[in-house]
C-alpha cells in the first residue's frame, strides 16, 4: 500500500488537517519506546504510583504501542491548548475563602473532545488513502496504557520538564496531549532540545515536595493525586500544605519560566464554568449529591464523586481563615461517611486552633495598647 502514496506529502497534509481541527501542533514518531520501559519499572518499584493500580497492571505494555493496535507503525501525537483567558490564578489561590481547581478542569472534560477530533483526523487520512487500501487507526486520550509524554517528545512536540510535564518553547505546558496510532510508515519528526537547564523552580515551589528528583514525581505526595486519584483518607501531613486546592494543583506550571509564552485556548468548551470559576468554598460544600452531579455533568471533576469532593473541600475549609460559619457548615456534614467525618474533625480542630490564636493575638495587641496608654500618662521621670 505505502509505495503508492507520497508519504511525505501525506504527512504534511496530516499536520495541516490537524491544525484545521484545532490542534496547535502535530508530530509523528515511530513506536520504539523500549528505552522508557526500565524508567517506568524503576518508578513502579518505588511505589511512586500510589493507589493507581492500573499503572502497574499494564506495566511495560505502555512502551509497546504496537501491541495496543496490531500493525501500528507510527504514533501521530497532537497537542491542544487549554489555558482560558480568565484563569484567575493569584486571586483564587490567595483567597482562603475560595476553592482552587486546576485550570484544565474548569470547562468541559477534554477526553471526549480530543478523541472526537483525533477520530476526524483518522477519517481524513482514511479518505485520502481510500483509493489505495483500507488503513487501520485508533485514537487515544488517556484512555489506554500508552506513554503519551515520551511519544510527544519523540514526535518533536517538546521536552519533558523537571516537573514531568511536556514543555514547548512557544507554548509552555498548558496543553492537552492525544495520540492516533496508525499502520502507515509515515516520515517521523525529530525531538527538540531540552530547555530546562539548571532551573529548579518547579521542584522548589511544589507545596508537598512531590518532585523528589528532577523528572521524578512521587504521586503519593502530589496534590493532584491526593485530590483526584486517592480514594480514601488524605494523609494528615499533607492537609495543611494543600491550602485551598480542591481539585488538582498547577503550582509547578505557574512558576515555570517557559509559561511566559503560554498560548490561550481558542476552544469555547475549555472556558471556565461560572459555578467553578473563583467559587466560594462554603457554596461548594453546600452542594448535595444531585447538585454535584448536575453541575459537574460533562466535567472532569465528576469522576471523583460527591464524597471525595466534600473531603477535599473539608481540608480547604480547615486551612481557611477562621469563621464561625465554617465550623457550623462542617458540623452539619458530620455523619455522612466515616472517611469524610475524619477530615471534618481535622478541619474543625484547625479552625478552633486558629480562633484561639486570633484571640491570643487580639489580647496581646490590647495589652500593648494599654501599656502605651499607661506610659503616656506617667511623669517623664517615672
Beta strands, then each sheet from edge to edge (+ up, - down):
strand 1: 25-29
strand 2: 74-81
strand 3: 98-101
strand 4: 137-140
strand 5: 159-160
strand 6: 166-167
strand 7: 175-182
strand 8: 211-213
strand 9: 216-217
strand 10: 245-247
strand 11: 279-280
sheet 1: 1+ 2- 7+ 4-
sheet 2: 10+ 3+ 11-
sheet 3: 5+ 6-
sheet 4: 8+ 9-
end
